[in-house]
Amino acid sequence: MPPFTTVAAYTPPGAGLLAVGIVTEIFGPHGTALPGFDFALCTEHPGPVPTDLGTPLTVTHGLDRLAHADLVIALPWAGFRTPPPDTVLDALAAAHRRGALVAAHCVGTFALAAAGLLNGRRATTHWRFAELLAHRHPAVTVEPDALYIDEGPILTGAGAAAGFDLCLHLLRREHGAALANAVARDVVLPSHRDGGQAQYLAAPTPQDCRDERLTDVLAWARDHLHEPLPVAELARRALMSKRSFARRFTAATGTTPHAWLRTLRLSSAEELLETTDLPIEEIARRVGYTSAAVLREQFVRRRGVPPRTYRRSFTTTP
């Protein structure tokens, strides 16, 4: 199927304004989305819709928009403990049956579960409500630590700002890394975060001067991606022991230095594959792999397809 171009976000009474802002910023006509998506908020009864902050939101489209969208998103809402009306559940199920992508994050996942779309699948939600989701829907495999879970035609994300992670993943998967990276830069976010939401349960974010050293080291690593970049060298530049550097790095970023470098190398390789006609061997060298074979092995393992296949799918060169 071609990448999605029409997006409909179901906006229930009590909808989270943060979630509305996220999808509108990414897909809306005044947002950062470069392809110009046909985007609409929709609800069961068009008109003023109350939100979680009490401020009403005027939604002019009905559920018929769900019947024509390539991507359907169920937004989280304050009353998620009560399932949506049957008309809404039927519309979500019908969208899935006709082949639309269906997604939700935070407690919006409860709507997909109530529609039966998550039975036999993995899913995530806000970590506070993961146990409740698992209790109410035992046929769903709930993974409370994930930022988002991609089950092909159905995707779920964690709470609050993880909606950005889910939306950026959808852009990356369907439209390529170059677009996802451009949108992420516009909203001043990383295009991909390693790690899961477990890192945010205690949210250790050191604030002393050594974090400035980490920032400098990360910037230096990006500029020297073609080099081996062992952790010992990064630690030396941060004026730390290797052990202290690894601990501080994980506390500040939520992932390990090795995982961060792997993601950076693959993301850089994706962008070069999309936007240049450089040989695979040269791309491998530029992002720090010893050979095209090593790049291919990592690419297949992490992205599911070899670099050449990815290039054919997402290339933007003439």
C-alpha positions as CSV (number, residue, x, y, z in Angstrom):
1,M,0.0,0.0,0.0
2,P,1.2,3.6,-0.6
3,P,2.1,5.7,2.4
4,F,-0.9,7.3,4.2
5,T,-2.0,10.8,3.1
6,T,-5.4,11.2,4.9
7,V,-5.5,11.2,8.7
8,A,-8.5,11.3,11.0
9,A,-8.2,11.6,14.8
10,Y,-11.2,10.5,16.8
11,T,-11.7,13.1,19.5
12,P,-14.0,11.9,22.3
13,P,-15.6,14.0,25.0
14,G,-12.9,14.7,27.6
15,A,-10.1,14.4,25.0
16,G,-6.6,15.3,26.1
17,L,-5.6,18.7,24.8
18,L,-1.9,17.6,24.7
19,A,-2.8,14.7,22.5
20,V,-4.9,17.0,20.2
21,G,-1.9,19.3,20.0
22,I,0.5,16.5,19.1
23,V,-1.4,15.1,16.2
24,T,-2.4,18.5,14.9
25,E,1.3,19.7,15.1
26,I,2.5,16.6,13.2
27,F,-0.3,16.1,10.7
28,G,-2.4,19.2,10.7
29,P,-2.5,22.0,8.0
30,H,-0.7,24.4,10.2
31,G,1.7,21.9,11.6
32,T,5.1,20.8,10.4
33,A,4.1,17.9,8.1
34,L,5.7,18.5,4.8
35,P,3.6,16.3,2.4
36,G,0.4,18.3,3.3
37,F,-1.7,15.6,4.9
38,D,-5.5,15.7,4.6
39,F,-6.1,15.9,8.4
40,A,-9.3,16.2,10.4
41,L,-10.4,15.8,14.0
42,C,-13.7,14.0,14.2
43,T,-16.2,12.9,16.9
44,E,-19.5,11.1,17.3
45,H,-21.5,14.3,17.6
46,P,-19.9,17.3,15.8
47,G,-19.9,20.6,17.7
48,P,-18.3,21.7,20.9
49,V,-16.4,18.8,22.5
50,P,-15.3,19.2,26.2
51,T,-11.6,18.4,26.9
52,D,-9.7,17.2,29.9
53,L,-8.9,20.8,30.9
54,G,-12.5,21.9,30.6
55,T,-11.9,24.1,27.5
56,P,-14.3,23.1,24.8
57,L,-13.0,22.3,21.3
58,T,-15.1,22.7,18.2
59,V,-15.0,19.6,16.1
60,T,-16.8,19.8,12.8
61,H,-16.4,16.3,11.4
62,G,-18.4,13.2,12.3
63,L,-17.3,9.5,12.3
64,D,-17.7,9.3,8.6
65,R,-14.2,10.7,8.3
66,L,-12.9,7.4,9.9
67,A,-14.4,5.6,6.9
68,H,-12.1,7.3,4.4
69,A,-8.8,7.9,6.3
70,D,-5.6,6.0,5.6
71,L,-4.5,6.6,9.2
72,V,-7.0,6.5,12.1
73,I,-5.9,7.7,15.5
74,A,-7.9,7.2,18.7
75,L,-7.0,10.1,21.1
76,P,-6.8,9.6,24.8
77,W,-9.7,10.9,26.9
78,A,-10.5,11.6,30.6
79,G,-13.3,9.0,30.8
80,F,-11.3,6.1,29.4
81,R,-12.5,3.8,32.1
82,T,-15.9,3.7,30.4
83,P,-15.7,2.2,26.8
84,P,-16.6,4.5,23.9
85,P,-20.1,4.0,22.4
86,D,-20.7,1.1,20.1
87,T,-20.9,3.4,17.1
88,V,-17.3,4.5,17.7
89,L,-16.0,1.0,18.4
90,D,-17.7,-0.2,15.2
91,A,-16.1,2.6,13.2
92,L,-12.6,1.8,14.5
93,A,-13.1,-1.9,13.7
94,A,-14.4,-1.1,10.2
95,A,-11.4,1.1,9.6
96,H,-9.1,-1.8,10.5
97,R,-11.0,-4.2,8.3
98,R,-10.7,-2.1,5.2
99,G,-7.0,-1.8,5.6
100,A,-6.4,1.5,7.3
101,L,-3.6,2.0,9.8
102,V,-5.1,2.4,13.3
103,A,-3.1,3.9,16.1
104,A,-3.5,5.2,19.7
105,H,-1.3,6.4,22.5
106,C,-1.7,6.9,26.2
107,V,-5.2,5.8,27.4
108,G,-6.5,6.0,23.8
109,T,-5.2,2.4,23.7
110,F,-8.3,1.5,25.8
111,A,-10.5,2.4,22.8
112,L,-8.7,0.0,20.5
113,A,-8.8,-2.7,23.1
114,A,-12.5,-2.2,23.6
115,A,-13.0,-2.5,19.9
116,G,-11.2,-5.9,20.0
117,L,-8.4,-4.7,17.8
118,L,-5.6,-5.6,20.2
119,N,-6.7,-9.2,21.0
120,G,-3.7,-11.5,20.4
121,R,-1.4,-8.5,19.9
122,R,1.2,-6.6,22.0
123,A,0.3,-3.1,23.1
124,T,1.3,-0.3,25.4
125,T,-0.3,2.6,27.2
126,H,0.7,5.0,30.0
127,W,2.6,3.1,32.6
128,R,0.2,4.2,35.3
129,F,-2.7,2.3,33.6
130,A,-0.8,-0.7,32.1
131,E,-2.0,-3.0,34.9
132,L,-5.6,-1.9,34.4
133,L,-5.4,-2.5,30.6
134,A,-4.0,-6.0,31.2
135,H,-6.7,-6.8,33.8
136,R,-9.6,-5.6,31.6
137,H,-8.3,-7.1,28.4
138,P,-6.4,-10.4,29.2
139,A,-6.2,-11.3,25.5
140,V,-3.9,-8.3,25.0
141,T,-0.1,-8.6,25.8
142,V,0.6,-5.4,27.6
143,E,4.2,-4.1,27.6
144,P,4.3,-1.3,30.1
145,D,7.9,-0.3,29.4
146,A,7.6,0.4,25.7
147,L,7.5,3.9,24.2
148,Y,5.5,2.5,21.3
149,I,4.7,-0.8,19.8
150,D,4.3,-1.5,16.0
151,E,2.1,-4.4,15.2
152,G,1.9,-3.7,11.5
153,P,-1.6,-2.3,10.8
154,I,-2.1,-1.4,14.5
155,L,0.2,0.8,16.6
156,T,0.1,1.9,20.2
157,G,2.1,4.3,22.2
158,A,2.9,5.2,25.8
159,G,1.6,8.2,27.7
160,A,1.7,12.0,27.2
161,A,4.5,13.2,25.0
162,A,5.2,9.6,23.8
163,G,2.5,10.5,21.3
164,F,5.3,12.4,19.4
165,D,7.4,9.2,19.4
166,L,4.5,7.2,17.9
167,C,3.7,9.9,15.2
168,L,7.4,10.3,14.3
169,H,7.7,6.5,14.0
170,L,4.7,6.4,11.7
171,L,6.3,9.1,9.5
172,R,9.6,7.3,9.5
173,R,8.0,3.9,8.7
174,E,5.7,5.2,6.0
175,H,7.4,8.2,4.5
176,G,11.1,7.7,5.4
177,A,13.7,9.0,7.7
178,A,14.4,12.3,6.0
179,L,10.8,13.5,6.5
180,A,10.7,12.2,10.1
181,N,14.0,13.9,10.9
182,A,12.8,17.2,9.3
183,V,9.6,17.2,11.3
184,A,11.5,16.3,14.5
185,R,13.8,19.2,14.0
186,D,10.9,21.6,13.5
187,V,9.3,20.5,16.8
188,V,12.8,20.4,18.5
189,L,12.6,16.7,19.4
190,P,14.8,13.7,18.6
191,S,13.4,11.7,15.7
192,H,13.9,8.5,17.6
193,R,14.4,7.8,21.3
194,D,16.0,4.6,22.5
195,G,14.8,3.0,25.7
196,G,11.3,2.7,27.1
197,Q,9.0,4.6,29.4
198,A,10.5,2.8,32.4
199,Q,13.2,5.4,32.3
200,Y,10.7,8.1,33.1
201,L,9.3,6.5,36.3
202,A,12.0,8.2,38.4
203,A,13.3,10.5,35.6
204,P,16.9,11.0,36.9
205,T,18.2,14.0,35.0
206,P,21.5,15.2,36.4
207,Q,22.0,19.0,36.3
208,D,25.6,19.6,37.3
209,C,28.4,20.7,35.0
210,R,29.3,17.2,33.8
211,D,26.1,17.2,31.7
212,E,27.5,20.0,29.7
213,R,30.5,17.8,29.0
214,L,28.1,15.1,27.9
215,T,26.4,17.5,25.5
216,D,29.8,18.5,24.0
217,V,30.8,14.8,23.7
218,L,27.5,13.9,21.9
219,A,28.0,16.8,19.5
220,W,31.6,15.7,18.8
221,A,30.5,12.1,18.2
222,R,28.0,13.2,15.6
223,D,30.7,15.1,13.8
224,H,33.1,12.0,14.0
225,L,30.6,9.3,13.2
226,H,33.0,7.8,10.6
227,E,35.4,6.9,13.4
228,P,35.2,3.9,15.7
229,L,34.1,5.9,18.8
230,P,34.8,3.5,21.6
231,V,33.2,4.3,24.9
232,A,36.7,4.8,26.4
233,E,37.3,7.6,24.0
234,L,34.0,9.3,24.7
235,A,34.6,9.0,28.4
236,R,38.1,10.5,28.0
237,R,36.7,13.5,26.2
238,A,34.1,13.9,29.0
239,L,36.9,13.8,31.6
240,M,35.3,10.8,33.3
241,S,36.1,7.2,33.9
242,K,34.5,4.7,31.5
243,R,32.2,3.4,34.3
244,S,31.2,6.9,35.4
245,F,30.6,8.0,31.8
246,A,28.3,5.0,31.1
247,R,26.3,5.6,34.3
248,R,25.9,9.3,33.6
249,F,25.2,8.8,30.0
250,T,22.3,6.3,30.7
251,A,20.9,8.6,33.4
252,A,20.9,11.6,31.0
253,T,19.7,9.9,27.8
254,G,17.8,6.8,29.0
255,T,20.0,4.5,26.9
256,T,23.5,3.1,26.8
257,P,26.3,4.7,24.8
258,H,26.5,1.7,22.5
259,A,22.7,1.8,21.8
260,W,22.8,5.5,21.2
261,L,25.6,5.2,18.7
262,R,23.9,2.3,16.9
263,T,20.7,4.4,16.5
264,L,22.7,7.4,15.3
265,R,24.6,5.4,12.8
266,L,21.5,3.7,11.4
267,S,19.5,7.0,11.3
268,S,22.4,8.7,9.5
269,A,22.6,5.8,7.0
270,E,18.8,6.0,6.4
271,E,19.1,9.7,5.5
272,L,22.1,9.1,3.2
273,L,20.2,6.3,1.5
274,E,17.2,8.5,0.9
275,T,18.9,11.8,-0.1
276,T,22.1,10.7,-2.0
277,D,23.2,8.3,-4.6
278,L,26.4,7.4,-2.7
279,P,27.4,3.7,-3.0
280,I,26.4,1.5,0.0
281,E,30.1,1.0,0.8
282,E,30.7,4.8,1.1
283,I,27.6,5.2,3.3
284,A,28.9,2.4,5.5
285,R,32.2,4.2,5.8
286,R,30.6,7.6,6.6
287,V,28.5,6.3,9.4
288,G,31.2,4.3,11.0
289,Y,30.8,0.7,9.8
290,T,33.8,-1.3,8.7
291,S,32.1,-2.6,5.5
292,A,28.9,-2.6,3.6
293,A,28.3,-6.1,4.8
294,V,28.3,-5.0,8.4
295,L,25.9,-2.1,7.6
296,R,23.6,-4.5,5.8
297,E,23.6,-6.9,8.8
298,Q,22.7,-4.2,11.2
299,F,20.2,-2.6,8.9
300,V,18.3,-5.9,8.3
301,R,18.4,-6.7,12.0
302,R,17.1,-3.3,13.2
303,R,15.0,-2.1,10.2
304,G,13.8,-5.4,8.7
305,V,15.1,-4.8,5.1
306,P,18.5,-4.5,3.5
307,P,19.8,-1.0,2.6
308,R,19.2,-1.3,-1.1
309,T,15.5,-2.2,-0.6
310,Y,15.2,0.7,1.8
311,R,16.7,3.1,-0.8
312,R,14.3,1.9,-3.5
313,S,11.3,2.5,-1.1
314,F,12.3,6.0,0.2
315,T,14.8,7.6,-2.1
316,T,14.3,11.3,-2.9
317,T,17.1,11.6,-5.4
318,P,16.1,12.1,-9.1
